[in-house]
Amino acid sequence: MLQTAFTLSLTQFARSLSLPERLQHTPARNLALEALRLRNTTLDAMFYDVKVISPDEVFYISGSLAAEGSIMIVPPSGAGALTFCETIEEFTLRGGEKVHTLAVAGIGGSALGAAAFARNVADAVGEPVAVVVSGYGLADIVNEVFGGGFFFGHLKGLRPVFERLDDLAGRTRFGIADMPDDDAASITSLDTKTVRALLCDPRLSFRLLAGHSKGNLVLAAALQDIAKNDPQTASRLAEGLRIVTFGARIAMPPVFADVADVIGEWDWFGELNSRTYIAADHRIPHAWHHTNTDLAGHLPVTQTLKDLLADSAPAPREEAAEQPMTEAAVETPPPPAPQEPERKPRAAKAERSEVTESVLSKVNAMRAARKNRPGPAKRP
């Protein structure tokens, strides 16, 4: 718990140092939201495993804690520092083409919580993870007034409607800032547009999507928009794509069939915002909604995701099974049949018997002639 408190204090201190710079752009909006953004950062420090973020990384992202739509590349623990990207083009230039896992966090929507959740996922998959920051703006305030912060699963349509307030207030557009906006995606939030743009970008290939809490809504909204407006792209994405949701069961488009819903046994908050007709695939014993390993009853994201990926991994095949049958038959021929002893032809046998008889007859004739020949005369 001391590590969590230290990370939170360091984040708030570094955030205060960047306040004068942020007030140079839309000062009224930033002043009105600053206290609420610090509150949300505190919530994320409680609900996410923020101690996995180093002090250098905290200073690095402190000025962009609420940058909705921004993207971070978060490597596993001990594999280097995270990278903050303002646009999708910057994401691809900084190595986004080699990233195959996309994550979206929930709760307060700060970059600190998003980075902590992404690092837990990165430790499970063993490679860098891209994470989209949900942020906090004027639309979130209106959403909370109507109860959207507590019943986020049932009032998910309010926040995108009031996104225009942030645009009118002159907010900085991250994520898709360098891409043309279309009318089909006008009634979606900026983080949802960024996730959709990442998934549809032909330069990128994601094999795993992971979300927690309200982040599952962002993933579902992006996939629903793709399935509705571009079925061909949705079918292409569904091949080999796995989706894992933590803390809330949200309906995904039918084309995306490989979905695993994980929820804690004590997570009444997640159950309150889940779809009752969707059964949980994995219930974690003695776990609640938060993922902070410093607190009791946490949802172990890293270990749970490791187990899920291990169960879905194909079993190793034997070498003999990988070879075609014809090649196996050529490489391992059957043992030769036992050969019969070679037999000599009958003609040779008859010829040998004739030679033997002629020799025997000559020998007998010589013996007879020797007996009939007279012996030498006797001397006196």
Protein Blocks (a to p, Z undefined) as FASTA:
>chain_A
ZZmmmmmmmmmmmmmmmmmmmmmgokllmmmmmmmmmmmmmmmmmmpcfklpcfklmmmm
mmmmmlghiacddddehiaccdddfbfklmmmnopmmpcbdcddehjopaklmmmmmmmm
mmmnopacddddebjafklmmmmmnopmmmmmlmmmmmmmmmmmmmmnopacehjlmpcc
dfklmmccfklmmmmmmmmpmkbccfbdcdehjlmmmmmmmmmmmmmmmmmlmmmmmnop
acddehiacdddfklmbccddddfklmklmmmpcfklccfbdcehiafbfcfkbghiacf
klmmmmmmmmmpccdddfklmpcfklmmmmmccdddddddddddfklmmmmmmmmmmmmm
mmmmmmmmmmmpccddddZZ
